[in-house]
Amino acid sequence: MNGINGEVIVVDNHSTDGTPNFLSSRFPLVTCIRNENNMGFSRANNQAIEKARGRYLLFLNPDTIVPENCFINCLQFLETHNDCGALGVRMIDGSGNFLPESKRSFPSALASFYKLSGMSNLFPESNLFSSYYYKSLQQNKIGITEVLSGAFIMASSVVINKVGAFDDSFFMYGEDIDLCYRIHQAGYHNYYLGTTSVIHFKGESTSKNTKKYTDNFYGAMSLYVKKHFKGFRAFLMNIAIFLGKIAASTRKLFLSVKKASIDNVASIFILGSVSQFDETKKLFFHSAPYIKPEKCFDIKQAGKFIKEAALQKNKTTSSIIVFNEDPLTFKEMIDTITEFPNGAHYFFRASGAGSIIGSSDKEKKGLVIC
């Protein structure tokens, strides 16, 4: 990592796609922990904590794209804010839309019901129905929040050693709320750095339209209440969880969440060098030979086209824009889709990679073209 003396630890929770072998062949300096079973999010992170030797720790989801200046910005902030227990950043989905879970409030009965029932998604701008999210802090500002997303949390090893690692009673979901709450109880502040953005594709771990997701998510909420709430307050929270689960289950009857596809795509525009254009074109030809990439754009020229594509988003066909790393930077890619959210379907290809990734909907499984 440029300018940073660090180490990368990947915990593989019994994947079936050959990830450990790929990592060892392409990135020999990466420490890979191979689990024979899916140990869950919390326990896997704790395995990495045991091996980590750094002064600062970053817990990062694999379905993320991070700009080149992100780690430096975060480390500089932590170095100058001794009261910071944990730090999060502004997250956007694969279409450039802000993800409000980047900054959240500690759960209350009413806020939890609105969130768990899906009402916060129906009325995202409402201060009442979206009170689960930390509305008092604007998305592009820097300030104190209460809960950060487990997809990106940076903290000092001193703080983690003091408050304890993730509670591995949480298999998936809720572990970030629990950790942030314990950091808060220890007298630290959780900060949100809204001036730095990362892409979090989401929808990659478990489809929200499955029983497995429902059991994991609402089970985690119940566990959090059991651990941190007592008496009448716990009673109200459990009612909120019960009603929210019923409302969410009813809502699922009318929803169908499918994997993303490149059907009904009118055209593909590839940003990068001439050689990258040819390589990317070959990848698309194997997956969709009926689609012919039309042009090769410079990123400075792409803005006008993306803006025009946004005006066409209600039509039955859409366009794909593929960003190639080198000469482009990930920061340029993120800045572009942030300026034009939903302008097109965005895909990303790292330098030398044999695949292209993208996701146009945070509720859906993304697409890998290889």
C-alpha positions in Angstrom: 0.0 0.0 0.0 1.5 3.3 -1.1 2.8 5.3 1.9 1.5 2.8 4.4 3.4 0.0 6.2 0.6 -2.5 6.5 -0.5 -6.1 6.1 -3.6 -7.7 4.4 -5.4 -10.6 6.1 -8.2 -12.4 4.2 -10.4 -14.8 6.0 -12.0 -17.3 3.6 -15.2 -18.7 5.1 -15.1 -22.0 3.2 -15.7 -20.4 -0.3 -16.2 -22.8 -3.3 -14.8 -20.6 -6.0 -11.1 -21.2 -5.5 -10.4 -17.8 -3.8 -7.6 -19.1 -1.5 -5.6 -20.5 -4.4 -6.1 -17.4 -6.4 -4.9 -15.2 -3.6 -1.7 -17.3 -3.0 -0.8 -17.3 -6.7 -1.5 -13.6 -7.4 -0.9 -12.0 -4.0 1.8 -14.0 -2.1 2.2 -11.4 0.6 -1.5 -11.6 1.6 -2.1 -13.7 4.7 -5.1 -16.1 4.0 -6.9 -17.9 6.7 -8.8 -20.9 5.3 -11.8 -22.0 7.3 -13.3 -25.5 6.7 -16.7 -24.2 7.5 -18.5 -20.8 7.4 -17.6 -19.4 10.8 -19.7 -16.3 10.4 -18.8 -12.6 10.0 -17.8 -11.9 13.6 -15.7 -15.0 14.3 -13.9 -14.6 11.0 -12.9 -11.0 11.8 -11.8 -12.1 15.2 -9.5 -14.7 13.6 -7.9 -11.9 11.7 -7.6 -9.7 14.8 -5.6 -12.4 16.5 -3.0 -12.4 13.7 -3.0 -8.6 13.1 0.1 -6.7 14.2 -0.8 -3.2 13.1 -1.5 -0.1 15.2 -4.7 0.3 13.4 -7.2 -2.2 12.2 -9.6 -2.0 9.2 -12.5 -4.3 8.9 -13.5 -4.3 5.2 -16.1 -6.3 3.3 -14.9 -8.0 0.1 -17.7 -6.5 -2.0 -16.2 -3.0 -1.8 -14.1 -0.7 -4.0 -11.8 1.7 -2.2 -10.3 4.9 -3.6 -6.5 5.3 -3.6 -6.5 8.1 -0.9 -9.0 6.4 1.5 -6.7 4.7 3.9 -4.4 7.8 4.2 -7.4 10.1 4.9 -8.7 7.7 7.6 -5.3 7.3 9.3 -4.7 11.0 9.4 -8.1 11.5 11.0 -7.4 8.9 13.6 -4.0 10.3 14.4 -5.5 13.7 15.1 -8.6 12.6 17.0 -7.7 10.8 20.2 -11.4 10.6 21.2 -12.2 8.5 18.1 -13.1 4.9 18.9 -14.0 3.8 15.4 -14.2 5.5 12.0 -16.5 4.9 9.1 -16.8 6.5 5.6 -19.5 7.5 3.1 -20.6 4.4 1.3 -22.4 4.3 -2.1 -23.9 1.4 -4.0 -22.8 0.2 -7.4 -25.0 2.8 -9.1 -23.7 5.8 -7.1 -26.5 6.1 -4.6 -25.7 7.0 -1.0 -26.1 4.1 1.5 -27.8 5.6 4.6 -26.5 2.8 6.8 -23.1 4.5 6.6 -24.2 6.4 9.7 -26.9 5.2 12.0 -28.5 5.7 15.4 -28.5 3.2 18.3 -31.7 1.2 18.1 -34.9 2.4 19.8 -38.3 0.5 19.7 -40.0 2.9 17.2 -37.0 3.4 15.0 -36.3 -0.3 14.9 -39.9 -1.0 13.9 -39.7 1.5 11.0 -36.4 -0.1 9.8 -37.3 -3.7 10.3 -40.7 -3.3 8.6 -39.3 -1.6 5.6 -41.0 1.7 6.2 -37.7 3.5 6.3 -37.0 2.4 2.7 -40.5 3.5 1.6 -39.9 7.0 3.1 -36.2 7.6 3.0 -36.4 11.3 3.4 -38.7 11.2 6.4 -37.1 12.2 9.7 -39.7 10.1 11.5 -39.7 6.9 9.5 -35.9 7.0 8.8 -34.9 7.9 12.4 -32.9 4.7 12.4 -30.4 6.5 10.3 -28.4 9.4 11.8 -30.2 12.1 9.9 -28.7 15.1 11.9 -25.4 14.5 10.1 -25.3 15.3 6.4 -23.9 12.5 4.2 -20.9 14.6 2.9 -19.9 16.0 6.3 -17.6 14.9 9.1 -18.9 14.4 12.5 -19.9 12.1 15.4 -22.4 9.4 14.8 -23.5 6.4 16.9 -23.4 3.3 14.7 -21.1 2.5 11.7 -21.4 -0.2 9.1 -19.4 -3.3 9.5 -18.6 -3.2 5.8 -16.0 -0.5 6.7 -14.8 0.2 10.2 -11.3 1.4 11.1 -10.2 1.5 14.7 -6.9 1.5 16.7 -5.8 -1.9 18.1 -5.7 -0.2 21.5 -9.4 0.5 21.4 -10.3 -3.0 20.2 -8.2 -4.6 22.9 -9.9 -2.4 25.5 -13.5 -2.9 24.5 -13.2 -6.4 23.1 -13.4 -7.8 19.6 -16.6 -8.7 17.7 -19.1 -10.8 19.7 -19.2 -14.1 17.8 -22.6 -14.8 19.1 -23.7 -12.7 16.1 -23.2 -14.9 13.1 -24.1 -12.1 10.6 -25.8 -8.7 11.1 -25.9 -6.8 14.4 -22.3 -7.3 15.3 -21.4 -3.7 14.1 -24.1 -2.2 16.3 -22.9 -4.2 19.3 -19.3 -3.2 18.8 -20.1 0.5 18.3 -22.3 0.5 21.4 -19.4 -1.0 23.5 -17.0 1.6 22.1 -19.5 4.3 23.0 -19.9 2.9 26.5 -16.1 2.9 26.9 -16.1 6.7 26.5 -15.1 7.0 22.9 -16.9 8.6 19.9 -17.7 6.9 16.6 -16.9 9.2 13.8 -18.2 9.4 10.2 -15.9 10.7 7.5 -18.3 11.9 4.8 -15.6 13.4 2.7 -14.3 10.0 1.6 -16.5 7.6 -0.4 -16.2 3.8 -1.1 -18.4 1.6 -3.1 -20.2 -1.2 -1.3 -22.1 -3.3 -3.7 -24.3 -5.0 -1.1 -26.7 -7.9 -1.8 -23.7 -10.3 -2.1 -23.8 -12.2 1.2 -27.4 -13.3 1.4 -30.4 -12.4 -0.7 -32.9 -10.4 1.4 -35.7 -12.4 -0.1 -34.8 -15.6 1.7 -35.6 -17.4 4.9 -31.9 -17.5 5.7 -31.6 -13.7 5.6 -34.7 -13.3 7.8 -33.5 -15.8 10.4 -30.0 -14.2 10.6 -31.1 -10.6 10.6 -34.0 -10.8 13.1 -32.1 -13.3 15.2 -29.3 -10.8 15.5 -31.7 -8.0 16.5 -33.1 -10.2 19.2 -29.7 -11.1 20.5 -28.7 -7.4 20.6 -31.8 -6.6 22.7 -31.2 -9.6 25.1 -27.6 -8.3 25.6 -28.2 -4.6 26.1 -31.8 -4.0 27.1 -33.8 -4.8 30.2 -37.3 -4.5 31.6 -40.0 -2.6 29.8 -37.5 -1.2 27.2 -36.6 -4.8 26.2 -40.3 -5.7 26.0 -40.9 -2.8 23.6 -37.9 -3.7 21.4 -39.0 -7.3 21.1 -42.5 -6.2 20.1 -40.9 -4.0 17.5 -38.8 -6.9 16.2 -41.8 -9.2 16.1 -44.0 -6.7 14.2 -41.2 -5.8 11.9 -40.6 -9.4 11.0 -44.3 -9.9 10.2 -44.4 -6.7 8.1 -41.2 -7.6 6.2 -42.5 -11.1 5.5 -45.7 -9.7 4.1 -43.8 -7.3 2.0 -41.7 -10.1 0.5 -44.8 -11.7 -1.0 -44.9 -8.8 -3.4 -41.1 -8.6 -4.1 -38.9 -10.6 -6.3 -35.2 -10.1 -6.0 -33.2 -11.6 -8.8 -29.6 -11.6 -9.9 -28.5 -8.7 -12.0 -28.2 -9.3 -15.8 -27.2 -7.5 -18.9 -30.3 -8.3 -20.8 -32.1 -5.3 -22.5 -28.8 -3.4 -22.7 -28.7 -1.1 -25.7 -24.9 -0.4 -25.7 -21.6 -0.7 -23.8 -19.1 2.1 -23.5 -15.6 1.3 -22.3 -13.4 3.8 -20.6 -9.6 3.1 -20.7 -6.8 2.6 -23.1 -7.1 1.0 -26.6 -5.6 -2.3 -25.3 -8.0 -2.4 -22.4 -10.9 -1.8 -24.8 -9.9 -4.9 -26.7 -9.5 -7.0 -23.6 -12.8 -5.9 -22.1 -14.6 -6.4 -25.4 -13.4 -10.0 -25.4 -14.8 -10.6 -21.9 -18.2 -9.2 -22.9 -18.2 -11.3 -26.1 -18.0 -14.5 -24.1 -20.9 -13.6 -21.9 -23.1 -11.7 -24.4 -21.9 -12.1 -28.0 -24.9 -10.2 -29.2 -23.7 -6.9 -27.6 -21.1 -4.9 -29.4 -19.1 -2.3 -27.5 -19.4 0.9 -29.4 -16.9 3.5 -28.2 -13.9 4.1 -26.0 -14.4 7.2 -23.8 -12.0 9.3 -21.9 -13.3 9.9 -18.3 -13.5 13.6 -18.8 -15.8 13.1 -21.9 -17.9 10.5 -20.2 -19.9 12.9 -18.0 -22.1 14.3 -20.8 -23.0 10.8 -22.0 -23.8 9.6 -18.4 -26.0 12.6 -17.8 -27.9 11.9 -21.1 -28.2 8.2 -20.1 -29.8 9.3 -16.8 -32.6 11.0 -18.7 -33.3 7.7 -20.5 -33.4 5.5 -17.4 -37.1 4.9 -17.6 -36.8 3.3 -21.0 -36.8 -0.5 -21.5 -33.2 -0.5 -22.5 -30.1 0.9 -20.8 -26.4 1.4 -21.3 -23.4 0.0 -19.6 -20.2 2.0 -18.8 -17.1 -0.1 -17.9 -14.3 1.6 -16.0 -10.8 0.2 -16.5 -8.2 0.9 -13.8 -5.0 2.4 -15.1 -5.0 5.1 -16.5 -8.2 5.7 -14.5 -8.1 5.7 -10.7 -10.7 4.2 -8.5 -11.2 7.7 -7.0 -12.1 9.0 -10.5 -14.5 6.2 -11.0 -16.2 6.7 -7.6 -16.4 10.5 -8.1 -18.0 10.0 -11.5 -20.8 7.7 -10.5 -21.4 9.8 -7.4 -22.0 12.8 -9.6 -24.3 10.8 -11.9 -26.1 8.1 -9.8 -28.3 5.8 -11.9 -26.9 7.3 -15.1 -26.1 3.9 -16.4 -25.2 0.4 -15.3 -21.6 0.8 -14.0 -19.0 -2.0 -14.2 -15.4 -2.1 -13.0 -12.3 -3.9 -14.1 -9.1 -3.8 -12.0 -5.8 -3.6 -13.8 -4.8 -7.1 -15.2 -8.0 -8.7 -13.9 -9.7 -11.4 -16.0 -13.2 -10.4 -14.9 -15.5 -7.4 -14.7 -17.8 -6.8 -11.7 -20.9 -4.6 -11.2 -24.2 -4.3 -9.5 -27.0 -1.9 -10.4 -29.2 -2.6 -7.4 -28.2 -3.0 -3.7 -31.0 -5.5 -3.2 -29.8 -7.9 -6.0 -26.8 -10.1 -6.5 -24.2 -8.5 -8.6 -22.8 -9.7 -11.9 -19.3 -11.0 -12.7 -18.4 -11.2 -16.4 -15.3 -13.3 -17.1 
